[in-house]
Amino acid sequence: MSSSTTNVKLGVCSVVYNGVDLGYSKGGVEVEVATETYKSMVDQFGNTPIKEYITARTCVVRCPLAETTLENLNRIMPGSTFTDNGTKQQWTFTEAVPANATIYKITVNGVSYQFLTTTTVEVDLSNGLLAAVNADPARAMDATVVADELVLTARTSGVSYTAIEALDSGGNFDTVVETTAAVSGSKLVDVVTAVSTDLLALAGTLTLHPTSAGASVNEDFTIPLAGVAGGLAFSYKLDEERLFNVEFNAYPDDSAGGLLFRVGDPTA
């Protein structure tokens, strides 16, 4: 294998936990993988190991989150409850009889998603766009299908987004309606001791995606079962951002042979 300067990497990453982009960070996201071993020795060779066994391997990801929202606090604090008295914006897209072999494209807050139809059935179109929207971890709205129609619901209450169809996509919806307007309301996170909480049961997928990689996932660092205990350290200072210093621990996935983490395209 020949050397190449293109293999020298640097740059920041996005942090996606349970399908949600946790937003900006400050200070760098750190990954630490440690392997413990047992060295076997016999009298005849003194203190020289004759063989060595792996006894443990751990993986820890440390993320200084700069977006210290109540939503993020709830996501990284097991045993917390989130109360949201606001209303999430909602859009409904209706297309009674879609055109076959046609690209339907919608734009949500400046980000476009599209689906090429293979039938003239409305629910097929709705499901296709649902998959396209929900595959984006940084999406502003979640997609669902209600009575065959595509429904987009904001992930954060009180925030209004623009959800429109693209006029140059070839396929146009019969109606695109804001069915629920965003309304700001009070929010609260309650944190209890949560003694005896099973963190494995709450573990989710953590993905670090290098920003420089663009749409490629060949450099993604993924922990299938990442747990967070909820330890936080942050300060209120005049000249420094408030940060959530979060630590994720990897648990082995026994359904995948003890998989701890993977680097690269998970579909390979």
N, C-alpha and C positions, 0 to 999 in steps of 0.2 A: 504494500500500500504506500503510495507516494504522499508526501506531506502537502498540505494545502492551507493557506492562510484563511480560507473561507471557513475552516473548521474552528477558528478562534471566535468564541461567542461572548457577548456581553449585552447588557441591557436589562430593562425591567420586565415584569410579567403581570398578568392579571391573575386574580385569585377568585376562583369559582368554587363555592361550597354548596352542595345539594342543589346544583343547577342555578344558583344565584351568584352573580358577580358582586363581590363585597366592596368593590369600588377602589378608590385611590389608596395607595400606601405611601409611607415615608420612612426612609432609613434602610430600605432593601429587605426583600423577603429571603430568608435563609432556610436552607435544607441541610439537615444533619443526619447522616446514616452511620450508625456505629455497629460493629460486629464484635462480639465477645467470643473468646475461644478457651478451650481447656487443653493444656499441653501435657501430654503423657510422657512420663519419665520412668526409667528403671535404674537400679543401683549401679549396674555395670557401666552406664554412660553418664553417671553423675547428674549434673543439672542440665545436661543437653537434651532437649526434647527429641523423642524418637518419632512422634506423630502428633497431630493437632486436630481437634474437633471443634466445629462451630457449636456453641452452646446458646447463643442468642444473637438476634439482629433487630435493631430498632431504627425507626425513622421518625424524625421530628421536623415539623415545618413551623417556623416562627414568622408571624406576619404583623408588622406594625400598621394597623388600619387607620387611615386618616379620616375616613368618613364615619364619625362616631354617632351614627343615627340610632334611634331607639330600635328600629327594625334590625340593624346589625347587632345591637346588644342582645336582643332576644335570640338571634340566630346562633350566637356564640356562647350563650349562657344556659347550660342545661338546668332544667327545673324552673325556668322563668316563665311567666305568663305575660302576654302582650294584649293590652286593651287599646282599641282604636275606635274612637267615636266619629271618625271622618268617613267620607264616602268615596269609593274608588270609581273613577270614570269608566264608562263602558260604551263600546261601539258595536253595532250589529251590521253585518254584511249579508245581503240577501240576493240570491241569483236563482230564480225559479228553475230555469232550464239553461245550464251552462253550454257554451259552444264546445264541441269536441276538438281535440288537438289544438288547443288554444292556450296561450300563456295568460294567466290571471296574476296580476301583481298588485300588492297593496303596499303602502308606505306608512310606517308608524314612526312619528317623530323624526322623520328624515332618513329612516332605515328601511330599505325595500326588501320584501319577501315575495317569492313567486312560485307558481305551480303550473305545470303543463298538464292539462286535462287529457284523459283517455276515455272518458265517458261523457254522457250528457246528464248525469245524476248530480243533483245539488250537494248531497252529503259527501260524495267523493271529492268534489272541489273543496268543500269545507275542511274535510279531514286532511287533504293535501296541504292546504295553507296552514292548518293547525300544526302539522309536523314541521313545516318550514319555520314558523314563528318560534315555537317552543324549543327548537334545536339551538336557538341563539341564547347563550347564557347571560348576555348583556341586554336582553330585550327589555323594553319599557313596559310591555303589557303581556299578559298571559292569554293564550288562545284556548277556547273551548268550543264545542259544537252543541248547540241547543236547538232542537226541532229542525235539524238539518242545516241550520244557519251558523255561520262563523261569528263568534262573539269574542271580542277582545276586551279584557279587563285590566286596568292599570295595576301595577304591582304595588304602588304607593298611593295611599289615599290623599285627597286634597290637591293632587297634581294633574293638570290638564295637558293632554298630548293631542297632537294632530294625527288622526288615523284616516287616510284617504286612499282611494284607488288610483293607480297610475293610468293616466289617460292614453298613454302610448303603448300599452301592454298588449293590445289586441283583444283582450277580454275585459268587459266592463260589467260591474254589478248593477242589478236593477235599482237597488237602494243601498245607501251607506248612511247610517243614522247614528248620531250620538244618543243612545238610549238612556244613559245615566250620566249626569254631570258630576264633576269632582266637587266635593265639599270638604273644606278643612275642618278638623275636629281635634279634640284633645287626645293625647296618647300617653300611655303609662306602661312601664315594665316593672313587674314585681318579681323579686328574686328571693327565693327561700333557701334553706340550707341544703335541700335535696339529698339528704343522707341516704345512702344505699341505692342511689340511682345507677342503673346499668348503662354505662357510657357506650358499650358496644351496641346495645339496642338502639341507641340514638345516633350512631355513627353514620356518616354519609360520605359521598365521593368528593374528594378535594382535587382540583385540577389547577396546576400552575401553567399558564400559557404565555410563552415569551411574546412580547408585543412585536418584536422585530420579525417574527415568523409569519405575520399576517394571517391568512386563512389556513395555512398549513398547520397540521397537528403533529407533525413528525418530531417535534421537540417538546411536546407536552409532558409534564411530570404529573402522574396521576396516582393518588392513593385511593383504592376502592372503598376502604373502611377507615375513615379518618374521624377520630373522636376529639372533642375539645372539652376540657374539664371546667372551663369558665374562669380561670385565673386571670385577673386583669391588673394592670398597673398603668394609671394615667394621672396627669397633673394639670392644674389650671395655672398657666403662666402667661405673662403679658407678651412675651416675645417668642413663644413656641406653640406649635400646633398641639392640640389635644389628640392623643393617640390611644387606640386600643391595641395593646401588645398581646396578641393572641398566639397560643401555642397549640398546634394540632399534633396528635400522636397517631401513628399508623397501627392498626390491629390486623393480624393475619386473617385472610379470607379463607376459611377451611373448605369452602365450596370450590375454590380454585387452587387447591394444593398448597395452601398457606401463603398465597400471594400477598406481598407486603406493599409493593409499589411497582409501577411500570413507567418506562420512559419511551415515548414515541406514539405512534398511531394505535389506539386500542383495538381498531378493527383489523389490524394486520394479522 
